[in-house]
Every structure is written in structure tokens, then in C-alpha cells.
Amino acid sequence: MSLHLGFLTHVHGEDVPAGPLYRDLLELFVAAEELGYQSGWVAQHHLQPEHGRLPSPLVFLAAAAERTRRIHLGTAVTVLPLEHPLRLAEDALVLDALSGGRLELGLGSGAPEHDAFAVFGRDPARRHEDYDRNLAELVTALEGHDLAHRLWDSSLRAEVLTDGARSGRGVLLGVGPADVVQRGLADLHREVPVPRIAAVRGVFPGPSRAAVAAELAPDVLRYLPMHVQAGWADGSTDLPGLLRLMNVQYGRPEDVVASLRADPVLAGPGTHLIAAVQAESSTVGRALRRLEVLATTIAPELGWTP
């Protein structure tokens, strides 16, 4: 099976007004299509501008659909416990029709400490129950539509991914160390007739591993407390260790090729590489350059064909 190549942006840009930020980021989708990428994805963030600026991904992707013709357009992820499943189904089906059947709908439960749950009148402690209930309603609402075959789960719960595999949903693996967390979850989809197992990886090519690590340090170190809380890191974890735990591939193009070849998911059952090319402080121009290097230098070494 040939590798599917996509990219992801969390819509970073704390100091840029929303209008120019969104319009500039549309250029990533235009450029990615020209480079031969099969998909482009955005993350949903409510009330967290330091992590991402896009609360309404389907609205943004509707604009991207008007600027593109071939590339698939995905959410990685929509926070399902904060959505009304029937309204989400309606909006998603309208976008899917406008885009010519190019929507990929990735779904997640959200982080438990997220203040948005209180603002939306939801209990973060019940987010998994809300996810399961809303997912069942969403699947029912999409029954008979092609979009039902382009749903994805992003979860660390084995029971969700097992059900997803049986039901034909794909899996987005971005959170948790690839070796001790993600590989086991990926294996739950290994026996699916047409598996969709996406490794979401930070991909940051540059002049050297040391130079790229230094550039990423201010953005990456803010995530250390989250990894400590999850039990994946401790107070002694250094920057290279944290980058490894976050599955960030960085350095010269040949370094990135080597680390992606050794990735436990991509070297095993993985079918999709979805590359996050924009860190919190990255400019759109820098992200565009990373898209180009990945498509022209790195991905072909992994067997990808535009």
C-alpha cells in the first residue's frame, strides 16, 4: 500500500488578526494541492489562542474547498463532546457536497482540563460518555451518505478504536509516545480490509537537529507539564527527550527520513503520514517551505508518489 501524505495546522498566530491569519493559512492548502498532497487538516481549539486559533473548522474548510479542487479537507480533530451531533452532521454534509466529497471528519474527546467544557455547559469528567453518545447519533445521522465512510477516531481508549475498526472508521494517532502508546492502538486496526491508520507527526526539516531543536524549544517546552501529568515524562526530561515523546521529526532532510522510517507506526501498520509543519511561533512562509521540503525531498524517500 502506498503512503498517503497529508499536513496539519493548528492555526497558530497569536499576534495576527483572525482575518489575515485565516486567509494566509488558506495558502497552505493551495500550495499543498499543487505539491501533490492528498489531504490537509485543521485542528479545532476553543478559548485556547496559545494552542490554536480556529474554533469553527468546517467554516474555514469551506473557504479552502473554494480554493482547491482535489485535496481532501480534514478536521484533526473536532471536539465531539462540545458539538450537537445532528447540527454537526448537517454542517458536515453541506461542506462535503460543496467540496465534491472531500471532507474527512476527525473526532476527539478533548482535554479534561479544558475551560471550554464549563463555557459550553459540559462536564469534562463526562467527556468520554458524551463522545460515545454523540458519535452514535452522528453515525446514525450520516447513514447512507458517503461521508459516513470518511470518519476518524482520535482516542487513547482501546474500546473506541476497536469499535471504529469494526465500523470502518479510521484512526488518527497523534497523542502519546509512538512506541509505548500508539503502536498498540494502531494494531487494533491492522486486520481491517482497507485500514486507515494515520500517524500525525511534527515534521520540521532544517539545517541540523541542534538548530531545529533550539528553534522549537520555546514552543515545545510548554507541553512538558502535560506529558508529566500523563505519566510519559518527568521533571528531568530534557528537550530531545520531550521531542521524542511528542513524535517530532526534525533535523536535516536525511535525519527526518531516517526517523520516519524507524517510526513504530509508520514502519508497521501505518497508512497515512499527516505532518504538522507549523509550530506556535512558525510563520506561514516557514510552514510553506516545510511543506515543499517534505513533498520534494523527504516523502519520496518513504515511497510516496505525488
Number of C-alpha atoms within 10 A of each C-alpha: 8 10 19 21 23 26 27 23 24 21 25 23 22 15 9 11 9 14 8 10 17 19 13 14 20 19 16 22 26 18 16 22 21 14 15 17 25 19 24 28 25 25 22 24 23 19 14 14 16 13 19 20 23 23 18 15 21 24 14 17 24 18 15 24 24 10 14 18 13 16 22 24 30 26 25 28 23 26 22 23 26 22 15 12 21 16 12 17 21 14 13 20 20 15 21 24 12 14 23 12 18 21 30 23 25 24 23 23 23 23 13 14 10 14 14 19 20 11 12 12 9 15 15 21 12 13 21 19 13 19 22 15 14 20 18 12 15 20 19 14 18 18 11 10 13 14 20 21 17 18 22 27 25 23 21 17 11 13 12 16 24 17 14 18 24 12 14 19 24 25 29 27 27 21 18 18 19 23 13 12 14 20 22 14 23 27 17 20 25 16 11 15 9 13 20 23 27 27 27 22 23 21 25 29 24 19 11 13 19 14 13 17 19 13 16 20 14 13 15 18 14 10 13 21 13 12 20 14 10 11 10 17 17 14 9 8 15 12 16 15 12 21 22 13 20 21 23 23 25 27 21 19 23 14 17 22 22 15 16 23 15 12 19 20 26 21 12 14 20 25 20 23 24 27 25 25 23 25 23 19 16 15 14 20 14 14 19 19 16 20 26 15 16 25 21 16 13 23 21 14 16 15 12 17 15 16
